[in-house]
Amino acid sequence: MPDAYRVVVIGAGPAGLGAALNIVRARHRTLLLDANRPRNAATLHSHGYPTRDGISPLELRKLGREEIERYPEAEVQNAKVTTISQEDGRFRVEAAGVRGTTDRDVTADAVVITTGLVERLPALPGIRAHYGTTLHSCMTCDGYEESGKPLALLGETDDLAEQAILLSRWSDDIVVFPHGPAVVTEAEERELGERGILVERRPVRDIVGDRGGMTGVLLADGELVERTAGFLRPIYEPALGYAAGLGLATAQDGLLLTDPEGRTSLPGVYAAGDSTVPGPQQLIVAAGAGARTAAALIRDLG
Ligand SMILES: Cc1cc2nc3c(=O)[nH]c(=O)nc-3n(C[C@H](O)[C@H](O)[C@H](O)COP(=O)(O)OP(=O)(O)OC[C@H]3O[C@@H](n4cnc5c(N)ncnc54)[C@H](O)[C@@H]3O)c2cc1C
């Protein structure tokens, strides 16, 4: 017989931690499962979370898990959920152990989805070496530390001009590199030019650097545009294949649609954090959404 829980929370990022903490405090027997592959592990410092500005993202998660594990109603395990299905009015959650932990096969009255996003970075060989240290995706999170530096803005989306204007809050030396299918129109290029922001239309071969971080953007023709930090526009995908059988309503980009309190289109299934519309946000926003969703779940379960 599968183990029976009142609630299973899937994903122990800030959204899952915020949800699980409040659910166990309502005395519901709760299992928190986590694949333990946080997207922000690439970075050494997280910013903008009150009382924890500058903390390592792994430390923040560790503190959150420890708080939850103090409650006898809580169980926290590293395992990657492979399927959620509905059986006899309950949810069945199956998960594969990660790095030696046991596989799980459990049931629950309610499920909270907080598995964040997967991000696809531009396909350049050197990008991962600098991502999270001198190459970032969130200006609000890391713009301050890169203030005043010669910055690159690279991406495959069509909002680069808008992003470049936002980035000029932190530096007045910006070069925009539209990559792949990205479009910066001539009108946008003129507007950026008036603000002293350059657009480099030659194709990019790689991001190059040394132990201290990135040193520049190498163009396909061999020229190096010197830049000591930069920002990317990744493509985000929610990777919710494990919940496909539930037929949850999603937006066009695959992100989960919920009501303002985190209820998905299927009663008993809740969601919070980056895997819900509008997508990538910040740690504090995800943690708050998790707590708000827990409040709705607690009311609904009675
Ligand atoms: C490089 C980088 C730097 C950032 N820096 C900052 C910053 O400084 N300040 C800030 O406020 N925000 C920052 N962010 C954004 C912030 O990390 C996210 O907004 C936040 O983590 C989203 O929280 P979440 O709980 O929704 O998802 P996540 O934190 O992504 O957590 C999702 C969890 O679910 C797990 N999971 C995924 N699939 C499964 C599955 N099938 N089964 C079980 N578990 C699963 C994952 O392993 C992960 O642990 C940064 C993001 C990145 C990528």
The ligand as a Gaussian input file, in Angstrom:
#p B3LYP/6-31G(d) Opt

LIG

0 1
 C       21.004000      32.197000     -11.507000
 C       19.810000      32.766000     -10.771000
 C       20.004000      33.744000      -9.804000
 C       18.923000      34.262000      -9.096000
 N       19.141000      35.220000      -8.151000
 C       18.118000      35.682000      -7.423000
 C       18.327000      36.638000      -6.402000
 O       19.458000      37.063000      -6.147000
 N       17.229000      37.096000      -5.715000
 C       15.964000      36.654000      -5.959000
 O       15.030000      37.091000      -5.293000
 N       15.731000      35.743000      -6.946000
 C       16.771000      35.241000      -7.675000
 N       16.550000      34.337000      -8.664000
 C       15.163000      33.902000      -8.939000
 C       14.735000      32.865000      -7.890000
 O       15.748000      31.884000      -7.732000
 C       13.433000      32.203000      -8.312000
 O       12.461000      33.191000      -8.605000
 C       12.908000      31.305000      -7.193000
 O       13.871000      30.352000      -6.826000
 C       11.626000      30.604000      -7.642000
 O       11.208000      29.772000      -6.591000
 P       10.338000      28.448000      -6.856000
 O       10.168000      27.841000      -5.503000
 O        9.148000      28.778000      -7.659000
 O       11.247000      27.524000      -7.781000
 P       12.711000      26.962000      -7.582000
 O       13.492000      27.769000      -6.608000
 O       13.258000      26.817000      -8.954000
 O       12.501000      25.550000      -6.908000
 C       11.916000      24.488000      -7.607000
 C       12.392000      23.197000      -6.958000
 O       11.614000      22.115000      -7.510000
 C       12.486000      21.040000      -7.763000
 N       11.862000      20.185000      -8.800000
 C       11.775000      20.391000     -10.130000
 N       11.141000      19.373000     -10.726000
 C       10.831000      18.496000      -9.746000
 C       10.188000      17.233000      -9.727000
 N        9.725000      16.669000     -10.853000
 N       10.058000      16.579000      -8.551000
 C       10.524000      17.130000      -7.380000
 N       11.141000      18.347000      -7.350000
 C       11.287000      19.010000      -8.521000
 C       13.778000      21.682000      -8.221000
 O       14.878000      20.800000      -8.070000
 C       13.860000      22.876000      -7.250000
 O       14.513000      22.501000      -6.078000
 C       17.606000      33.801000      -9.388000
 C       17.397000      32.826000     -10.381000
 C       18.498000      32.313000     -11.054000
 C       18.250000      31.263000     -12.109000

